[in-house]
Amino acid sequence: DKLASDIKGDTSFNFKETLLKILEADRRENDDPKQAEKIAKTLYKKGQGRFGTDDSKLINILTKSSRELIRAAAEIYKEKYGNTLASALDGEASGYYKELLIALCLSFEGYYAMRMRQSIEGLGTDEDTLIFIVVSHTCLLYTSPSPRDRQKS
């Protein structure tokens, strides 16, 4: 309850709403994969496919749907609309809110690969971000089952 209170006091607008939805921990784990096409179409209609963005619908889908369903919808989105879901969200939002939406539509590995790439692009390197990603993922390698082991279970 303290965390929710801090989020309400320290953030605003869609960023706040998204964080509060995540905090509810109401993500479905066993979505029907057949829903991926419907989700991709809805994400397009509520974002890139219209003037203005229906943020409440985007937030609801990205915080409530299973990660597997979101990844499947992202693949369909790219096939149907010629743009990655992350790129579409990049054009629909800004700031921390944009970063949060993109993080929600990527796998953990994909998100950190993107952040690592961003930390070394252009002039200079964002060493703090690069070190954080490398160190935190090195720790995860030693404490988490490998992807191959996760598929077996």
Summary of the structure (lengths in Angstrom):
residues: 153
radius of gyration: 16.7
end to end distance: 34.3
largest distance: 46.5
contacts: 399
relative contact order: 0.10
helix: 75%
strand: 0%
